[in-house]
Amino acid sequence: MSTTALALNPFSLMMEPELVLQTMERSQQLRGLRRHKLRPLDKPLIPYTKEALANRAAFDAAIDAEDLETQADNFLN
């Protein structure tokens, strides 16, 4: 098989990582990509209200206040 046919066949590229790197280095399309970082999870999609944040804090505090060891002992006995 010629090297051109190998470069165009994605299955043969998977078997030869060196050829993949060479192909990537020669690719004009890859060189033309703009590079920037996207962080879509940095900000919530839905803004939280003060009430929602207070409810969440109260729920977290209630869970933190629970005596899990006593509950586990009662469950096992």
Rosetta blueprint (number, residue, H / E / L):
1 M L
2 S L
3 T H
4 T H
5 A H
6 L H
7 A H
8 L H
9 N L
10 P H
11 F H
12 S H
13 L H
14 M H
15 M H
16 E L
17 P H
18 E H
19 L H
20 V H
21 L H
22 Q H
23 T H
24 M H
25 E H
26 R H
27 S L
28 Q H
29 Q H
30 L H
31 R H
32 G L
33 L L
34 R L
35 R L
36 H L
37 K L
38 L L
39 R L
40 P L
41 L L
42 D L
43 K L
44 P L
45 L L
46 I L
47 P L
48 Y L
49 T L
50 K H
51 E H
52 A H
53 L H
54 A H
55 N H
56 R H
57 A H
58 A H
59 F H
60 D H
61 A H
62 A H
63 I H
64 D H
65 A H
66 E L
67 D L
68 L H
69 E H
70 T H
71 Q H
72 A H
73 D H
74 N H
75 F H
76 L H
77 N L
